[in-house]
Amino acid sequence: MKKLFLLLTVFGWTLMCFGQINDYNSRDDLPDDFPVPEILYSNDPSPGYFFLSPAGLWGHFPDAIPYLVIIDNSGTPVFYEEQTAAAFDFKLQNDNILTFASGTLGRNHYVLNEKFEFVEELVVNGFSNDFHDLIILENGNYLMLANEYRIVDMDTVVEGGQPGVSVVGGVIQIQNSNNEVLFHWSTFDHFQITDAGDHVDLTSPYSIDYAHINSIELDTDSTIIISSRNLHELTKININTGEIIWRLGGKNNMFTFDSDTSIFSGQHDFRKLPNGQYSVYDNNWFSGVEGSRALIYDLDELNYTATLLMQYKSYPELIQGNIMGNSQLLPNGNWIVGWGSGDPNVTEFKPDGSKALEIAYDAVSYRAFKFDWKSTAIISNVDTVNFGEVSISHPSTTSVELTNNLQQTIEINNIHQHGSRFSVYNQLPILIEANSNVNIELQFDPNGAEGFFNDLMTLSWDTENEGLSRRISVQIPLQANALAGTSVQDEELQKVQVFPNPFTERIVITTSKTFKNGLDIRLLNATGQIICTKSIDDIGRFEISTSDLPGGIYQLQFITGKSTYSKKLIKL
């Protein structure tokens, strides 16, 4: 317990203070096996956070440990969670819900809330979940994808086929929150096995995946669009009847393409855009043409023509991502392209095709998304901390309130910022009880440098549970304007003298000026806790008794008007 004794004399006052001193180093510690992102290029990227699920998949980076990861534009992880098996399709859905698939074959879909707490597990009714896609519709229903296995005598289907072969088809279901099936559709009922592309060996005695649906999406209230990679086909389906409306690409193509270069191959991620156009990530595999790309089409569904409006390709060197991948339109018109197995991993393009950001890491992510979103697990009471105008010779300090919205006690045990002008005065760890808050002390020290300063501070709760690493963070933008001149308040504060430093038994404070705005004095320990305070407005000599304080680093703050002067003191 901290004790406070106050003695007020005619010319001054004496404080006897008790407290605990601490120290820490501000570092960004990541697990040894974490796939650290490298920013290869950056030029005014859009705001937001990248959602990734890096892992070692299908021979790519076999030693990579699977994670769910959220990083900012600088590559700083604000969330990560180590997984016991590869994770897929980590993304933000409606109502701030997060979903991802996990498992060796991605058979399980998990739902998290905006605090990263588990909500539920989703299962396709009667079939094995397919990790490739899951969409939570605006009405709360689930558009889900599954695998269906049938034993087929392929010797009756193609010449050279084998009897009793396991053939994999795709199943699409729409379910409500009660797991009731509202729509069911199977590739076995609507596609022929012989529709498969030439790269699929229909004579194999082993499992044959002839369709391989890898994306599903609601096109209109009554239609669904899908991508079938092994058919090289994009398909539109009537929800009311289950009938195919049209087929784009593949052996049953119904459209005329405006050029040979607009035809896709082994594609992923077929999406309807807000303006009625369509996008698809073209892996460009099996086509004989190098370079994966994101394509934007205008489809004339009456005359069956497909016009290529734009393609986003890497430069100066092409990126070939044979498997996995996606493209995503951002609100500002930029495009995110996740290159799947390609290297580098992610590129953000501006509308004109120039690069805004490019990221690489030693793993692969099935998809890469970007969302302008923040978790509510830990929040601050301000969106941005602006220290305002600060004298280059005087550090400035302010308080920020952090709230823990989780159902358990957490501790801020890691702090990362890019520069050295801003810092946290509190010692780590900073404990925050469940559903409660604490104040932390932030300091800006221009250290004699003039100009505008900006930084982004990441305050993290890093944990390890049963050997699995996890991070939950809050980020606080910081701003300050350091000026060479001094304000009236600064001049007043310069009339305050403190000695000795280092100190032992007492701190002596003298003032040679009356403060029209008053002067507040606070003594803080290294955890940011206020040990004692006093307000004065007249000339005098004041002493703080420190005989019972442990040795270490302290901070003495003087506040008058809008100015704060901080002085670091050391007790021997």
SULBEL-V419708 format. One line per field, one symbol per residue. psi: psi as a letter, one per 40 degrees, with the letter a starting at -180 (. if undefined). Layout:
psi = ???
This chain:
psi = ihihhhhhideaihhhiiahiiiihhighiidehghihhdihgfiiiaihhigiihhfehgdehhiihhhiaeeehhehihiieihiifhihaiffhiiiiiidefehhihiaeefihdihhhhheihihedihhhideeihhiiiihhihhgeeediheiiifihhhiihhihiaeefhhdhhhhddediideeiieehheeheahhgddgheiiihdadeiiiihhdeefihihihddeeihdihhiadfheihieideehihfiighihideeiiiihhdfieeehihiihihihhhedefihhhdihhiiieiihhgdiaiiihhideeihhhhebeihidhhhiideeiidihiiigaihdihihhgiiiedhiieidhhheahhieehiiiiihhhhheieihihhehhhidaediihdiiiihhhihfaiihihiihhefeiiahhiihhhhihhihhfehiihhihihiiiihhidiiiddddddeehihiihiicdihhhiieihhdeihhhhhiaeeehhdiiihieiiahiihhedehiiahihhhhhhbeihhhhhihh.
